[in-house]
């Protein structure tokens, strides 16, 4: 009996040693579902390229406003910028990147093709290249499903082969859309970008995307226009923010990062842009993550 007990204790000790010896990369996926490197604030995409895990969304930013916001982001150390053909500000993004002292290879620019462009995707890709005027494009997404989306994606695959685009992905694709779409293409998307915030958490979609080896990214992290004040003023989020000495916005963004979701909050305020990048001085507890998870209402605020 003593021998059995001793062997059991030894076995438990060895198990503990193996657990302690795990490297961060070997840690259970639940602890780092997006496989983020929190020391470098980046993620290695399935395309092999490294992308920052927090940046700036430029939706609704007009030309000069967009230029100033991107400039503020780059000056604050941010390196991820999200734009789109339908935002009508790609030229301003490109100008800010070119005018910056930051080396081009350190900056990650995402743009999107709109369904109205799917009938001639080669021309759409070339238009994006010309409008941004920053050499290659780090990532191009299809803005949302539409007629000809598979053909448009295949054209993006060719642009990858030609060195015009580094990575490709999708925006506003969910489980059923992905199940139908993915068997028809050759390159697995590096990114799927969807509306994600505490009131619309996509608790099934996000893990599904991640299990495919695809990085998840959230737009409207604060709920979007008309909903931001309610979300930032939520009692649960505000209490968590107060306990950490941070803002509600920072809590929401940190919640995303701990779920493995890349964040691209939009802002034209340099102070807010800097604040949105300052997410590593605190960490949400499991209990706090659960409290935010309980806020989900499945309330989607845009039609995509």
Steps between C-alpha positions, in 0.01 A plus 500: 500500500784739587666416167181583307465829690864589430460423130182708487673796662794468261263489201321813620835674552610418144172623359549826686855532369379448142232764541752748639738428215247603233608792287243774427453349152419162657252642750141377462315684224239620751768716662593669171232417241637742239860382547599861565850602601416747774865602534512629143126578478482301178368179349657283233232441238455169321654675198825530693485878537493676837214739574451735797208401723373853557472796268262751343178463305440788257132447422318838481824700515510764226813573298687746722355351818621158387847630416533661844370190680738263322785742568406509870488119511845464344648766728354314802663173395198339334569314177167346388261698277167380360336670202280401205398607152158600639655722768627733226814576701760258363690793346522673839624180665766459233610863528536472878705182464727658239545818705587306815856437618397142580653245260238360263572140601400578861151617399212261430223635276170319440254600230188338355332437165128580494248265328442765233862432396474120487418494128851632419716414801831543317413862428383546861827368637700725269285798601577432867871473423492827307288688753699394806830541312704321767646226282348169611184463712539300820150357489192521279159375617171446323275753677203266524346210306354578159462375144840407362673488838676171427636632170611821672681298766674290236620823339641603838678165517666583168598843633670321792692285252598817314631665819246785492324382816654318796191354668130466420185450701132566549275745680150423624516126441342273760489123552255406224664739252845361581385139462370578152785728393821334617475179291489719186832681556863396524649731765349489847414856607756646738236716669125520549379840614152527656297724728601403853426681827373405849137518387572293185774257592473228232570230764470222241646678197826623655615155621393347167719748312792441734472122475547535125835669565358838396554817702184678620470879492218713636350817362262721700674396827305774680168424331512756222326832460191538717604222738844601626384704798280217630779246468771719654260589780402141574512452879690172485765631263531829689552316831771280349668807352495679836655200676795506257532879477434497126217610270202297385637516146825341613311224683302415186810492284691291753202259520529455124873432515454238772242330275753500217324773303704773328361850564470795261303771684424810299585844631605844383610608849878464552454450874253218442725346236787489750269365771376224270857377456572493875364156584786313665521660845214286631338161449139396548438214741303189403213633710505835318510326163198296608317814614549657156402175328169517690424836334445342158160592352560382142425858401652570160512870410581485131341301219814322382 
